[in-house]
Amino acid sequence: MMPATVTAAFQSAVLRYLDDPALLDRLLTELDTVRGRTPEDQWMRLTCLSA
């Protein structure tokens, strides 16, 4: 699961993209920056189970 800071950045990026799709590249770059600055210990590691 995403940390709160990444979730907030993602939700903001979605709204900004809906307002102006031309911002896609910039928004993806910003999301990569937020992801890269988020410490590994804030990410919840879940294993997907197969049925």
C-alpha positions as CSV (number, residue, x, y, z in Angstrom):
1,M,0.0,0.0,0.0
2,M,1.1,3.5,-0.6
3,P,2.3,5.8,2.2
4,A,0.0,8.8,2.9
5,T,2.4,11.3,1.1
6,V,2.4,9.2,-2.0
7,T,-1.4,8.7,-1.9
8,A,-1.9,12.5,-1.5
9,A,0.4,13.2,-4.4
10,F,-1.3,10.6,-6.6
11,Q,-4.8,12.0,-5.9
12,S,-3.6,15.5,-6.6
13,A,-2.0,14.4,-9.8
14,V,-5.2,12.7,-11.0
15,L,-7.2,15.8,-10.4
16,R,-4.7,18.0,-12.1
17,Y,-4.5,15.6,-15.1
18,L,-8.3,15.7,-15.4
19,D,-8.1,19.4,-15.5
20,D,-5.3,19.5,-18.0
21,P,-4.1,16.2,-19.7
22,A,-1.2,18.1,-21.3
23,L,0.5,18.0,-17.8
24,L,0.9,14.2,-17.9
25,D,4.6,14.1,-18.3
26,R,5.2,16.7,-15.6
27,L,2.8,14.9,-13.2
28,L,4.5,11.6,-13.7
29,T,7.9,13.1,-13.1
30,E,6.5,14.7,-9.9
31,L,5.1,11.3,-8.7
32,D,8.5,9.7,-9.4
33,T,10.2,12.3,-7.3
34,V,7.7,11.8,-4.4
35,R,8.1,8.1,-4.6
36,G,11.9,8.4,-4.7
37,R,11.9,10.6,-1.6
38,T,9.7,8.3,0.4
39,P,11.7,6.0,2.8
40,E,11.4,2.3,2.1
41,D,10.1,1.6,5.6
42,Q,7.0,3.7,4.9
43,W,5.8,1.3,2.2
44,M,3.6,-1.6,3.2
45,R,4.9,-4.8,1.6
46,L,2.1,-7.2,0.9
47,T,2.4,-10.4,-1.0
48,C,-0.3,-11.3,-3.5
49,L,-1.8,-14.7,-2.9
50,S,-2.8,-16.9,-5.8
51,A,-6.2,-18.6,-5.7
